[in-house]
Amino acid sequence: MTDTPTDGIAGALARAERHSPFLRHALGRRPDIVALLADGPLDAALALAWRGDEDPDAPIARRLRRLREGVMLVLAIGDLAGAYTLEQVVEPLSDLADQALDAAIAAAVAERTPDAEPRGFAVIALGKHGSRELNFSSDIDPILLFDPETLPTRPREEPEEAAVRIGRRIVELLQARDADGHVFRVDLRLRPAPEVTPIVLPVNAAISHYESSALPWERAAFIRARACAGDRALGGYFLDAIRPFVWRRTLDFGAIGQIRAMSSRIRDHHAQGQVLGAGYDLKRGRGGIREVEFFAQIHQMIHGGREPELRAPATLAALAALADAGRIDPRDATALATAYRVLRTVEHRLQMVDDRQTHSLPVQAEALDNVAALHGLADGAALVAALTPHVERVGHVYDALDDGSAPRLPRDPALLAAALAKAGFATDAAAARITRWRDGTIRVLRSEPARAALEGVLPVLVAAFGAAPDPDAAINRFDALVGGLPSAINFFRLMEARPGLTRMVADILSHAPTLAEQIGRRPELLDGLIDATALAPPGDVPALVAAFAAGEEGEDYQALLDGVRRRVNEKRFALGVQLIEGGRDPLAVAADYSRVAEAALTVLADAAVAAFEEAHGRVPGSELVILALGRFGGEALTHASDLDLVYLFTGDFTASSDGRRPLDATLYYNRLAQRVSAALSVPTAAGPLYEVDTRLRPSGNQGLLAVSFDSFAQYQRESAWTWEHMALARARPVYGSAEAREALAGIVSDVLHRSREAGEAQRAAAEMRAEITRHKPPAGPLDAKLVPGGLVDLEFCVHVAQLENRAGFDPHLPGAIAALAAAGHLPAALGEANEMLTRLLVVLRLIGQEPAPATQALAARACGFADWAALLAAYARARQTVSALWRPIAASIEEEIRP
């Protein structure tokens, strides 16, 4: 608010004396604090207040009430004077509650078992106490837990009985009113099933409840939960156990409906406090405090399971984190934060008057004017005017979450058929599918909540699939997808909340069976597409490494593997969607596929090395180095590419590791290489990742999986076939220290630059190409890799030119072609042919070798052509260019075998 009081501490004291009976009473009881306040040093006054009652022998109840009185008084004056921010007021109030609970627990245990430590009894703070945002006259909403194994008990007393008696005494110490007032009202109704459960719960029973039968609102409550008093280790154990219930790994758009339903019930129940003016409910009214909190919690529930940085319990911190992560509009975050400060400040003024837990502006004009005057305004009208823009903005932002206007698809068969025909469906098959879904014939649609979620998304689905090139084919594939889902509720809610995402799903189902199959196995892959960043380049390798390695603290090796696989597959899936949506050049996407693979290899190899070293130690002066070949080495992977890897190690192969189970270097690195390959390729609960091909290592499948640098260099100099040297022309070190990578690159360069016999490279290329043709013929006329004049022929042409001329060595094919063309060793047109064929390969590896007519248009667009005919013409020209260069090479062995 722009009208923050400017009359300082003196003005705050005067307004408190004049307009707040509660503060006036406190001022009269605490002259020691008043004396310090009059001199101005708030910190000194607050320090005095925190010391509490000077009589250490006073009853615990009196000491706690005196403590509260003093702390509340100083915080109130600092707040009224504008000297304290909202955080500087609510955090100490929350700390006061923590301190009071700790003291009450210690006293309750000591009264019953004087020599026992207060163990086995924990308090979980919920609500504003949990987030350290308590207001001036707030109650606290704890959950009280005990551990039957460690709770102090009297002889022959059951732990359950002792826990309840301790809990009752704690409540009495805090809540009972006497001549000194009270400390905090205690509301225990947020515990599971409060109408039937005791006030203190066994910790494991509470965990079972939240794992099996908790209600949706309880998830929102635990966003702000913390272990605030008592046995904090016990409280931490409980919160760690229920974390999966609160923070779900899959995005939960059902949270919007759940929290909105709660909000609607609150609005209905407090209908008289919804309109701003006299009687307006600052907490529950439209545009009030609760709606700011719910807005933040909705987005935290949706995204927080996957993004731990969004789990801030305090509302202001949550809004900032959500804005920083791009999950909410920064302008909305700023407006909501400003409104929250204003609303909470005025709420404090209401409660300062009589220390009552009220949130509503007074109905009587005189009382409203008094609250305004306490705040430093002229009258109640000025207070309402100051609140108006903030309340309106909050209500507008919150209402935008769901306007409630989504139509429903008709159930009447004739009306349904008409609606589907209007949407673009050509046959009655779509109506039959929808009727089957509604009837619960599919397993995942047998429950009422699942069918309700279906009804919400049906209009969105019909609109998206109706606009697809083949609506009936799209809905048929969707039917197969739904039939394979383990659960459909969250899947439907996600698409209902994101119509743009549903259009993408329609495109995927229409054009990309590979991606559609992946969604069917792992529908959570769609989670990664909910914002615009999914269609942006994924970043460089270091950024991807950081993203893939960001797992949960303390997770084991298998959990780390699953987490990396999940994050990597989301990136690969998103890159496939980028191709389908036509937003990026397939060449750029191929490079991104490669960066994703390199980052995945880095993180998984790091994890495998760390786990291996725990058991076997390290080989001194040695390290694992990985060489990428083929399309991975050339940074031009497709969605379906495997990874061609060669495992190497530096140092002396006769050395041994220094761990508790030592191994000699060769065995050490061969086992480690197996572990890295398994981390990359063995399917886990998070799905498969990459196929790993190690057949290009020295001696192929007959050789060791990992060899030393010296052995590798010797093999390449003395035993390798020429075609193996051609494979090295696309070699790129992708794992190991910078020094080791540089040394390996030097070995490769020396091998490639050696002199050769005339015609050696051509003969080797022709023989290898003939071998490939015998064992792996083209999958069809559009197999841009294996057809005559395709990429395999092109690559052999490049490698022959490189080895014959000892020039143009660059693992990236476009760079190699450009260098060789500039030196006159290759025609410049080969660069264009390579780009055309590579684009087509990347696209068709995703959509299939024989695209349907509707998908042909997508493929042409993705490759940069106006239509399919133009793409085929360019394809023919590229093959002609390659064939013209390849024919003389192929003829080198044809002449040798001709009779």
Secondary structure, 3 states (H helix, E strand, C coil): CCCCCCCHHHHHHHHHHHHCHHHHHHHHHCHHHHHHHHHCCHHHHHHHHHHCCCCCCCCHHHHHHHHHHHHHHHHHHHHHCCCCCHHHHHHHHHHHHHHHHHHHHHHHHHHHCCCCCCCCEEEEEEHHHHCCCCCCCCCEEEEEEECCCCCCCCCCCCHHHHHHHHHHHHHHHHHCCECCECCCCECCCCCCCCCCCCCEEEHHHHHHHHHHCCCHHHHHHHCCCEEEEECHHHHHHHHHHHHHHHCCCCCCCHHHHHHHHHHHHHHHHCHHHCCCCCCCECCCCCCCHHHHHHHHHHHHHHHCCCCHHHCCCCHHHHHHHHHHCCCCCHHHHHHHHHHHHHHHHHHHHHHHHHCCCCCECCCCHHHHHHHHHHHCCCCHHHHHHHHHHHHHHHHHHHHCCCCCCCCCCCCCHHHHHHHHHHHCCCCCHHHHHHHHHHCCCCHHHCCHHHHHHHHHHHHHHHHHHHCCCCHHHHHHHHHHHHHCCCCCHHHHHHHHHCHHHHHHHHHHHHHCHHHHHHHHHCHHHHHHHCCHHHHCCCCCHHHHHHHHCCCCCCCCHHHHHHHHHHHHHHHHHHHHHHHHHCCCCHHHHHHHHHHHHHHHHHHHHHHHHHHHHHHHCCCCCCCEEEEEEHHHHCCCCCCCCCEEEEEEECCCCCCECCCCCCCEHHHHHHHHHHHHHHHHHCCECCECCCCEECCCCCCHHHCCCEEEHHHHHHHHHHCCCHHHHHHHCCCEEEECCHHHHHHHHHHHHHHHCCCCCCCHHHHHHHHHHHHHHHHCCCCCCCCCCCCCCCHHHHHHHHHHHHHHHCCCCCCCHHHHHHHHHHCCCCCCHHHHHHHHHHHHHHHHHHHCCCCCHHHHHHHHHHHCCCCHHHHHHHHHHHHHHHHHHHHHHHHHHHHHHCC
